[in-house]
């Protein structure tokens, strides 16, 4: 039986904002976790707070990108083959993997195949030397100044994963970390690369690591028509017109598992009081009928959206209600770090001119979290994993 199943309870860890190691003696109030800077959370911090994960009772961990890069969140990669020193060392990662396995937990990581940082040495060389072997790794539309990127983010040039050397490199990076002991990947922005790439990526790695699990991220929220030139998904224009639900349907036969953005939108419409429970339950039945045969990983919030407690107007009864609905479904569930403490914020992301996502990326409140909600989560996790 695949380890990613209806009893799986996965805990999402945003490495820089989960926990600092004991060796970091800086005062918490001197490190601004409301700004896009490194706050000191690292792999060692996860290991030192592992007892929390054991007490909670989760069965799997999902950690944010740990690869060498430019940013605190890890999505601006400069070397897919190395651990960023600000997150720790390869030995630290191996220790965490072994600790998870010793406690019968699986552990997966974010992998970002579609793009790299504009400071990646291959991209810098490709721009500087017209005859560079790396020039074909990227989509230059007007060399060397214009190129395709992640949507319209110029600091994230898009990799040409239909070019064999680039494809081999990305698959090789995934192979390295699976060989170290990771149990799979959450695959970022799957509409970016072509289906041909994904077929080879999945078939190659599943043949070499038959117990590994892979789940994809497919969404179109905020995607503009001008961004479609950066996508390689089939029927992308129709997907753009019909939205994320249709986009996700394009991957039901290709990916064994997907992050369930449809569930997320439905449950949040109920949590904020827009919709009634009867509407929600009918909508969920229709949704899961459409997605039969694919593992849909349900989640209430993540690092890119307002926290569910904020959506629920900080009503802990509503938080308990939506969590119970999530856990009652025969699908894997994801808990974003801090949700078990009812983490919230005063303003929504949309009210900020820039960096609104920082409200969902604050440090976990180890000393002040809601203990009653933590105990509630322990109870529903135990019920789901032991039923």
C-alpha positions as CSV (number, residue, x, y, z in Angstrom):
1,X,0.0,0.0,0.0
2,X,1.5,3.4,-0.9
3,X,2.5,5.4,2.2
4,X,0.6,8.4,0.9
5,X,-3.0,7.4,1.6
6,X,-6.1,8.4,3.4
7,X,-4.5,8.0,6.8
8,X,-1.5,10.3,6.0
9,X,-1.3,13.4,8.1
10,X,1.5,15.6,6.7
11,X,3.0,18.6,8.4
12,X,4.2,21.4,6.2
13,X,7.4,23.1,7.5
14,X,8.7,26.5,6.3
15,X,12.3,26.0,7.4
16,X,13.4,29.5,8.0
17,X,10.2,30.3,10.1
18,X,9.7,27.0,12.0
19,X,12.4,27.0,14.7
20,X,15.8,28.4,15.4
21,X,18.4,26.0,16.8
22,X,19.4,26.3,20.5
23,X,22.8,27.7,19.3
24,X,21.1,30.8,17.9
25,X,21.1,33.0,21.0
26,X,19.7,36.2,19.3
27,X,16.7,37.7,21.0
28,X,13.6,36.9,19.0
29,X,12.5,40.6,18.9
30,X,15.7,41.5,17.1
31,X,14.8,39.4,14.0
32,X,12.0,40.9,11.9
33,X,9.9,37.9,10.8
34,X,7.5,40.4,9.1
35,X,10.2,41.1,6.4
36,X,11.7,39.0,3.6
37,X,14.9,38.2,5.5
38,X,16.5,35.1,6.9
39,X,15.3,34.7,10.5
40,X,17.5,31.8,11.5
41,X,15.2,28.8,11.3
42,X,17.1,25.8,9.9
43,X,17.2,22.0,9.7
44,X,18.8,21.8,13.1
45,X,15.9,23.7,14.5
46,X,13.5,21.1,13.1
47,X,15.5,18.3,14.7
48,X,15.6,20.0,18.1
49,X,11.8,20.5,18.0
50,X,11.0,17.0,16.7
51,X,9.3,16.1,20.0
52,X,6.6,18.6,19.1
53,X,5.9,16.7,15.8
54,X,5.9,13.4,17.7
55,X,3.4,14.7,20.3
56,X,1.2,16.0,17.6
57,X,1.2,12.6,15.9
58,X,1.8,13.5,12.3
59,X,2.9,10.7,10.0
60,X,4.8,12.7,7.4
61,X,6.8,16.0,7.0
62,X,7.0,18.3,4.0
63,X,9.9,20.7,4.2
64,X,10.4,23.9,2.1
65,X,13.3,24.1,-0.4
66,X,16.6,23.7,1.4
67,X,18.8,24.0,-1.8
68,X,21.5,26.7,-2.1
69,X,19.8,29.9,-3.1
70,X,19.2,33.6,-2.6
71,X,16.1,33.9,-0.4
72,X,14.7,32.9,3.0
73,X,11.9,30.9,1.4
74,X,14.2,28.8,-0.7
75,X,12.5,29.2,-4.1
76,X,15.3,31.2,-5.8
77,X,17.7,28.3,-6.3
78,X,21.4,28.7,-7.3
79,X,22.4,25.0,-6.8
80,X,19.9,22.1,-6.7
81,X,22.7,19.8,-5.7
82,X,23.7,21.5,-2.4
83,X,22.1,22.5,0.9
84,X,22.1,26.2,1.6
85,X,24.5,26.8,4.5
86,X,21.9,29.0,6.1
87,X,19.6,26.0,6.4
88,X,22.4,23.7,7.5
89,X,24.5,20.9,5.9
90,X,23.8,17.7,4.1
91,X,24.7,15.9,7.3
92,X,22.0,17.9,9.1
93,X,19.5,16.9,6.5
94,X,20.5,13.2,6.7
95,X,20.1,13.3,10.5
96,X,16.6,14.7,10.1
97,X,15.6,12.1,7.5
98,X,16.9,9.3,9.8
99,X,15.1,10.8,12.8
100,X,11.9,10.9,10.9
101,X,12.3,7.3,9.7
102,X,13.2,6.1,13.2
103,X,9.9,7.6,14.3
104,X,7.9,6.0,11.5
105,X,7.5,9.3,9.7
106,X,8.0,10.0,6.0
107,X,9.7,13.1,4.8
108,X,9.4,14.9,1.5
109,X,10.8,18.2,0.2
110,X,9.8,21.0,-2.2
111,X,11.4,20.7,-5.6
112,X,11.3,23.6,-8.1
113,X,12.1,22.2,-11.6
114,X,10.6,25.0,-13.6
115,X,13.0,27.9,-12.8
116,X,16.1,29.0,-11.0
117,X,17.4,32.2,-9.6
118,X,18.8,34.8,-12.0
119,X,22.0,34.5,-9.9
120,X,22.4,30.8,-10.8
121,X,25.9,30.4,-12.2
122,X,24.5,28.6,-15.3
123,X,22.2,31.5,-16.1
124,X,24.9,34.1,-15.4
125,X,27.2,32.3,-17.9
126,X,24.5,31.9,-20.4
127,X,23.9,35.6,-20.5
128,X,27.6,36.6,-20.5
129,X,28.8,34.2,-23.2
130,X,26.7,33.7,-26.3
131,X,28.4,30.4,-27.1
132,X,27.9,29.1,-23.5
133,X,26.7,25.4,-23.4
134,X,24.1,26.7,-20.9
135,X,22.4,29.2,-23.3
136,X,20.0,26.5,-24.5
137,X,19.1,25.7,-20.8
138,X,16.9,28.9,-20.9
139,X,14.3,30.5,-23.1
140,X,16.0,33.7,-24.4
141,X,13.5,35.7,-26.5
142,X,15.9,38.6,-27.1
143,X,19.4,37.6,-26.1
144,X,20.7,38.4,-23.6
145,X,18.2,40.7,-21.9
146,X,14.9,39.1,-22.5
147,X,13.8,35.6,-21.5
148,X,10.9,33.6,-20.2
149,X,10.6,33.3,-16.5
150,X,8.2,32.2,-13.8
151,X,5.2,34.2,-14.8
152,X,6.6,37.7,-15.0
153,X,9.2,37.4,-12.2
154,X,12.5,38.4,-14.0
155,X,14.6,37.1,-11.2
156,X,13.4,33.6,-11.8
157,X,14.4,32.6,-15.4
158,X,12.6,29.5,-16.7
159,X,14.5,26.3,-17.4
160,X,14.1,24.7,-20.8
161,X,13.4,21.2,-19.5
162,X,12.8,19.9,-23.0
163,X,16.5,20.4,-23.6
164,X,18.1,17.1,-22.6
165,X,21.1,18.4,-20.5
166,X,18.8,20.6,-18.4
167,X,16.3,17.8,-18.0
168,X,19.0,15.3,-17.0
169,X,20.3,17.8,-14.4
170,X,17.0,18.4,-12.7
171,X,16.1,14.7,-12.7
172,X,19.6,14.0,-11.4
173,X,19.1,16.5,-8.5
174,X,15.9,14.7,-7.5
175,X,17.7,11.4,-7.7
176,X,20.5,12.7,-5.3
177,X,18.1,13.6,-2.5
178,X,16.0,10.5,-2.9
179,X,19.2,8.5,-2.6
180,X,20.0,10.4,0.6
181,X,16.7,9.1,2.0
182,X,13.9,11.5,1.1
183,X,10.6,9.8,0.5
184,X,9.4,12.0,-2.3
185,X,8.7,15.5,-3.4
186,X,6.1,18.2,-3.5
187,X,6.6,19.5,-7.1
188,X,6.3,23.2,-7.5
189,X,4.4,24.9,-10.4
190,X,3.7,21.9,-12.5
191,X,2.0,23.8,-15.3
192,X,5.4,25.4,-16.1
193,X,7.2,22.3,-17.6
194,X,5.8,20.2,-20.4
195,X,3.9,17.0,-19.8
196,X,6.7,15.2,-21.7
197,X,9.1,16.4,-19.0
198,X,6.8,15.2,-16.2
199,X,6.3,11.8,-17.8
200,X,10.0,11.2,-17.9
201,X,10.6,12.7,-14.5
202,X,8.0,10.5,-12.8
203,X,8.6,7.3,-14.7
204,X,12.4,7.5,-14.2
205,X,12.3,8.2,-10.5
206,X,9.4,5.9,-9.7
207,X,11.2,3.0,-11.4
208,X,14.4,3.7,-9.3
209,X,12.6,4.6,-6.1
210,X,9.3,2.6,-6.2
211,X,8.3,3.7,-2.7
212,X,8.7,7.4,-3.3
213,X,5.6,9.6,-3.6
214,X,5.2,12.8,-5.7
215,X,2.4,15.4,-5.5
216,X,2.0,18.4,-7.8
217,X,1.0,22.0,-7.3
218,X,-1.3,23.3,-10.1
219,X,-3.1,26.7,-9.7
220,X,-4.0,29.8,-11.8
221,X,-4.8,32.3,-9.1
222,X,-3.5,35.7,-10.3
223,X,-2.2,34.3,-13.5
224,X,-2.6,36.8,-16.4
225,X,-3.1,36.2,-20.1
226,X,0.4,37.5,-20.7
227,X,1.8,34.8,-18.4
228,X,0.5,31.9,-20.5
229,X,3.6,32.0,-22.8
230,X,5.5,30.7,-19.8
231,X,3.3,27.6,-19.3
232,X,3.7,24.3,-21.1
233,X,0.5,22.6,-19.8
234,X,-1.9,21.2,-22.4
235,X,-5.0,23.3,-23.1
236,X,-3.5,26.3,-21.3
237,X,-5.8,28.9,-22.8
238,X,-8.9,26.9,-21.9
239,X,-7.4,26.3,-18.4
240,X,-6.9,30.1,-18.0
241,X,-10.5,30.8,-19.0
242,X,-12.0,28.0,-16.9
243,X,-9.7,28.3,-13.9
244,X,-7.8,26.2,-11.4
245,X,-10.4,23.4,-11.3
246,X,-10.0,22.7,-15.0
247,X,-6.2,23.1,-14.8
248,X,-6.1,20.4,-12.1
249,X,-8.1,18.1,-14.2
250,X,-5.3,18.1,-16.8
251,X,-3.1,16.3,-14.4
252,X,-5.4,13.7,-13.0
253,X,-4.1,10.9,-15.2
254,X,-0.5,12.1,-15.1
255,X,0.2,12.8,-11.4
256,X,-0.5,10.2,-8.8
257,X,-1.4,13.0,-6.3
258,X,-2.2,16.7,-6.3
259,X,-2.5,19.5,-3.8
260,X,-6.2,20.0,-3.6
261,X,-6.7,23.7,-4.4
262,X,-10.4,23.1,-5.2
263,X,-11.0,21.7,-1.7
264,X,-9.1,24.7,-0.3
265,X,-11.3,27.2,-2.0
266,X,-14.5,25.5,-1.1
267,X,-13.6,25.1,2.6
268,X,-12.4,28.7,2.9
269,X,-15.7,30.0,1.4
270,X,-17.5,28.1,4.2
271,X,-15.0,29.2,6.9
272,X,-15.4,32.9,6.2
273,X,-19.2,32.7,6.3
274,X,-19.8,33.2,2.6
275,X,-21.4,29.7,2.1
276,X,-23.4,27.3,4.3
277,X,-22.4,23.8,5.3
278,X,-25.0,22.1,3.1
279,X,-23.6,23.9,0.1
280,X,-20.1,22.9,1.1
281,X,-20.9,19.2,1.5
282,X,-22.7,19.1,-1.8
283,X,-19.7,20.8,-3.5
284,X,-17.2,18.5,-1.9
285,X,-19.2,15.4,-3.1
286,X,-19.2,16.7,-6.6
287,X,-15.5,17.6,-6.4
288,X,-14.3,14.2,-5.2
289,X,-16.4,12.4,-7.8
290,X,-14.6,14.4,-10.5
291,X,-11.2,13.5,-9.0
292,X,-11.6,9.8,-8.4
293,X,-8.4,7.8,-8.9
294,X,-6.0,10.6,-7.8
295,X,-4.8,11.2,-4.2
296,X,-6.0,14.7,-3.4
297,X,-4.1,16.3,-0.5
298,X,-6.4,18.6,1.4
299,X,-5.1,21.7,3.2
300,X,-6.7,24.6,5.0
301,X,-3.9,27.1,4.4
302,X,-0.2,27.4,3.5
303,X,2.6,29.9,3.2
304,X,1.1,31.7,0.2
305,X,-2.4,32.5,1.6
306,X,-4.1,34.0,4.6
307,X,-4.1,31.7,7.5
308,X,-7.4,29.8,8.1
309,X,-7.9,31.3,11.5
310,X,-7.9,34.7,10.0
311,X,-10.3,33.6,7.3
312,X,-12.5,32.2,10.0
313,X,-12.5,35.6,11.8
314,X,-10.5,34.0,14.7
315,X,-13.4,31.9,15.7
316,X,-11.9,28.7,17.1
317,X,-15.2,26.9,16.9
318,X,-15.1,27.5,13.1
319,X,-11.5,26.3,13.0
320,X,-12.4,23.1,14.8
321,X,-15.4,22.6,12.4
322,X,-13.4,23.0,9.2
323,X,-10.5,20.8,10.5
324,X,-13.0,18.1,11.4
325,X,-14.5,18.2,7.9
326,X,-11.0,18.0,6.4
327,X,-10.0,15.0,8.6
328,X,-13.3,13.2,7.9
329,X,-12.5,12.9,4.2
330,X,-10.8,9.7,2.9
331,X,-7.8,11.7,1.7
332,X,-4.4,12.7,3.0
333,X,-4.4,15.9,5.0
334,X,-1.8,18.6,5.3
335,X,-1.4,20.9,8.4
336,X,0.6,24.1,7.8
337,X,3.0,24.8,10.7
338,X,1.3,26.9,13.4
339,X,-2.2,26.0,12.4
340,X,-2.2,23.6,15.4
341,X,-1.7,26.7,17.5
342,X,-4.4,28.7,15.7
343,X,-1.9,31.2,14.3
344,X,-3.5,34.2,12.8
345,X,-2.9,37.8,11.8
346,X,-4.6,41.2,12.0
347,X,-4.7,42.1,8.3
348,X,-5.2,40.1,5.2
349,X,-2.5,39.7,2.5
350,X,-4.4,41.7,0.0
351,X,-4.3,44.8,2.2
352,X,-0.6,45.1,1.8
353,X,1.0,46.9,-1.1
354,X,3.9,44.4,-1.1
355,X,5.1,41.4,0.8
356,X,1.6,40.6,2.1
357,X,2.5,36.9,2.2
358,X,4.7,37.7,5.3
359,X,1.6,37.5,7.5
360,X,1.5,33.8,6.8
361,X,5.2,33.3,7.3
362,X,5.9,34.4,10.8
363,X,7.8,32.3,13.3
364,X,5.9,29.6,15.1
365,X,4.9,30.9,18.6
366,X,6.4,28.2,20.7
367,X,5.8,29.9,24.0
368,X,2.4,31.5,23.3
369,X,0.5,29.1,21.0
370,X,-3.1,28.0,21.8
371,X,-2.7,24.8,23.8
372,X,-6.4,23.9,23.5
373,X,-6.2,23.9,19.7
374,X,-3.0,21.8,19.9
375,X,-4.8,19.2,22.0
376,X,-7.7,19.3,19.6
377,X,-5.4,18.6,16.7
378,X,-3.7,15.7,18.6
379,X,-7.1,14.1,19.1
380,X,-8.3,14.3,15.5
381,X,-4.9,13.2,14.2
382,X,-4.9,10.2,16.4
383,X,-8.4,9.3,15.3
384,X,-7.5,9.5,11.6
385,X,-4.3,7.6,11.8
386,X,-5.5,4.8,14.1
387,X,-9.0,4.3,12.6
